[in-house]
Amino acid sequence: MSKPLKVAFATEDLQQVDAHFGWARNIAIYDITADSSALATVVRFEGDLKEDGTEDKLGAKLEAIQDCAIVYVAAIGGSAAARVVNMKIHPVKVPNPEPITAIIGKLQAVLKATPPPWLRKALMKDQERNFDDALEEEKSHV
């Protein structure tokens, strides 16, 4: 079986994608395959998250999603989006609040069929990251 895809969701209530990336109180991270999904972790954030211009608030969020291939958000600022993309993570905007379970269901249906180019790229990046991790681990044992 292939390794699960790590997917992050910006959420206020842990039930739906309903949060701006920079302002999200929670980032829920799921392990998803074509046939299963499981909540891997929830990263909670405190403080005044709506304060614009505080780029340092992004650091913790970017660190939280570093192993993810995709992040679903209600909105994301330009600089945050650039940093996410630079980390080889695909941001997906959800225009209206949508249940996380519904998004996972759609993603699984796509994984079972022929994924679109952006998702194939995300899957490949995830595999490259796993390969790079394995190489680093191997180097440390030499």
Buried (B, 14 or more C-beta within 10 A) or exposed (E): EEEBBBBBBBBBEEEBBBBBBBBBBBBBBBBBBBEEBEEBEEBEBEEEBEEEEEEEBBEEBBEBBEBBBBBBBBBBBEEBBEBBEEBBBBBBEBEEBBEBEEBBEEBBEEBEEEBEEEBEBBBEBBEEBEEEEEEEEEEEEE
